[in-house]
């Protein structure tokens, strides 16, 4: 058999295996994700978030549904935070562990964040489906301390008022990024941030 045929069959075999692994990673976590697919956050979104939400070294950033760990890595490099990510998709988890290998201060857990108390977080980042945002809002109000910042890409938290709203300067990734803050006194959803309705929206990248 010619060598080029062997190479071609090998490449095809590898692609098929990768497809099967990807499909398995989706099916195995379907009861948790309800079909939400692993999709890395666009770099412009991550950069916009970090540009507008400075953090102090040693603060704890929690990414609920961290994918390949991109947000964790960039936040660690820029601000020196402690970064903790949760992921249930085995493929995404493996990528996150691989890409954060050797980076101190970053931990990636193969766990369902719904079953974990994230009350120690100083900043929470999420990029989830709108179907779960109502349930997530209840969890955050129940567990987070006053002053904790919450960042949500694309989808708002129902009943909450954002403190600021950012738009990445990109024609392909111009969806909003919402910034909330857990209030110091009340934990009612309508008071879930210090938002001034007359404050202009931020559109810088």
C-alpha positions in Angstrom: 0.0 0.0 0.0 1.4 3.4 -1.0 2.7 5.5 1.9 0.4 8.5 1.0 -2.7 6.2 1.5 -1.4 5.1 4.9 -0.9 8.8 5.9 -4.4 9.7 4.6 -6.1 6.9 6.5 -4.2 7.8 9.6 -5.3 11.4 9.4 -8.9 10.4 8.8 -8.8 8.0 11.7 -7.5 10.7 14.0 -10.2 13.1 12.9 -12.9 10.5 13.5 -11.5 9.8 17.0 -11.5 13.5 17.8 -15.1 13.9 16.6 -16.2 10.9 18.7 -14.4 12.3 21.8 -16.1 15.7 21.2 -19.5 14.1 20.8 -18.9 12.0 23.9 -17.9 15.0 25.9 -21.2 16.7 25.0 -23.4 13.7 25.6 -21.9 12.7 28.9 -22.7 16.1 30.5 -26.0 16.8 28.7 -28.1 16.4 31.9 -26.0 19.3 33.5 -25.4 21.6 30.5 -28.8 21.0 28.8 -26.9 21.0 25.4 -24.7 24.0 26.0 -21.5 23.4 24.0 -18.0 24.1 25.0 -17.0 27.3 23.2 -13.9 29.3 24.3 -14.5 33.0 25.2 -13.3 35.3 22.4 -10.0 37.0 23.3 -11.5 40.4 22.7 -14.2 39.6 25.3 -11.7 38.5 27.8 -9.5 41.5 27.2 -12.5 43.9 27.5 -13.5 42.3 30.8 -10.0 42.6 32.2 -9.6 46.2 31.0 -12.7 47.3 32.9 -12.5 45.1 36.0 -9.1 45.5 37.7 -8.3 43.1 40.4 -5.7 43.0 43.2 -3.0 40.4 43.5 -4.2 37.5 45.7 -7.9 38.1 45.1 -9.9 35.1 44.1 -11.5 34.9 40.6 -13.9 32.1 40.1 -14.9 31.1 36.5 -18.0 28.9 36.6 -17.8 27.0 33.4 -14.1 27.8 32.6 -13.8 26.0 29.3 -10.1 25.8 28.3 -9.1 28.1 31.2 -8.5 31.2 29.0 -10.0 33.7 31.5 -8.1 32.1 34.4 -4.8 32.4 32.5 -5.2 35.9 31.3 -6.4 37.2 34.7 -3.5 35.5 36.5 -1.0 37.0 34.0 -2.3 40.5 34.2 -3.3 40.9 37.9 -1.7 38.0 39.8 -5.0 36.8 41.2 -5.8 33.4 42.5 -7.9 31.7 39.9 -10.3 28.9 40.3 -12.3 27.3 37.5 -15.1 24.7 37.3 -15.8 22.6 34.3 -17.9 19.4 33.7 -17.0 18.8 30.0 -14.1 16.3 30.1 -12.5 17.6 26.9 -12.6 21.2 28.0 -11.3 20.3 31.4 -8.3 18.4 29.9 -7.5 21.4 27.7 -7.7 23.8 30.7 -5.4 21.5 32.8 -2.9 21.3 29.9 -2.9 25.0 29.2 -2.5 26.0 32.9 0.2 23.4 33.6 2.9 25.0 35.6 1.0 28.2 36.4 0.9 28.7 40.1 -2.2 30.1 41.6 -4.6 28.5 39.1 -6.8 25.5 40.0 -9.2 23.8 37.6 -11.7 21.4 39.0 -13.7 18.7 37.2 -16.8 19.6 39.2 -20.4 20.9 38.8 -20.3 24.4 40.2 -24.0 24.2 41.2 -22.9 21.8 43.9 -20.1 24.0 45.3 -20.3 27.0 47.6 -18.4 29.8 45.8 -18.8 32.3 48.7 -15.0 32.9 49.0 -14.9 34.6 45.5 -14.0 38.2 45.1 -14.9 38.2 41.4 -17.1 35.7 39.6 -17.0 35.3 35.8 -19.7 33.5 33.8 -20.6 32.8 30.2 -23.6 30.6 30.4 -26.9 30.0 28.6 -29.9 32.3 29.3 -31.9 29.3 30.5 -29.9 29.0 33.7 -29.4 32.7 34.5 -32.4 32.9 36.8 -31.3 30.0 38.9 -27.7 31.3 38.9 -28.9 34.7 40.2 -30.4 33.0 43.2 -27.3 31.0 43.9 -25.1 34.1 43.7 -27.3 36.2 46.0 -27.3 33.3 48.5 -23.6 32.6 48.6 -21.6 35.7 47.6 -20.4 38.3 50.1 -21.3 42.0 49.9 -19.0 43.8 47.4 -18.3 40.7 45.3 -18.2 41.5 41.6 -20.1 39.4 39.0 -19.4 39.5 35.3 -21.7 37.9 32.8 -21.0 37.7 29.1 -23.9 38.2 26.7 -26.8 37.4 29.0 -28.1 39.5 32.0 -29.1 38.2 35.4 -32.9 38.4 35.6 -34.1 41.1 38.0 -30.7 42.5 38.6 -29.5 46.0 37.6 -26.0 46.1 36.2 -23.4 48.6 37.6 -21.8 48.9 34.2 -22.2 47.6 30.7 -19.3 47.0 28.3 -19.2 46.4 24.6 -16.1 44.8 23.0 -15.0 46.8 19.9 -15.5 43.9 17.5 -17.9 43.4 14.7 -18.0 39.7 15.4 -18.0 39.8 19.2 -19.9 42.9 20.1 -22.4 41.4 22.6 -22.6 43.1 26.0 -20.7 42.2 29.1 -22.6 42.9 32.3 -20.9 44.0 35.5 -22.8 43.5 38.8 -21.9 44.0 42.5 -23.5 42.3 45.5 -24.8 45.1 47.7 -23.5 45.9 51.2 -27.0 46.0 52.9 -29.9 44.4 51.0 -29.8 41.2 49.0 -32.9 41.9 47.0 -32.4 41.3 43.3 -33.4 44.9 42.5 -30.7 46.2 44.7 -28.0 43.8 43.5 -25.6 46.5 42.4 -24.8 50.2 42.8 -26.2 51.2 39.4 -26.8 54.8 38.4 -29.3 54.9 35.5 -28.0 58.3 34.4 -24.4 57.0 34.1 -23.4 56.6 30.4 -22.7 53.1 29.1 -19.1 52.2 28.6 -18.2 51.2 25.1 -14.5 51.1 25.3 -12.5 47.9 24.5 
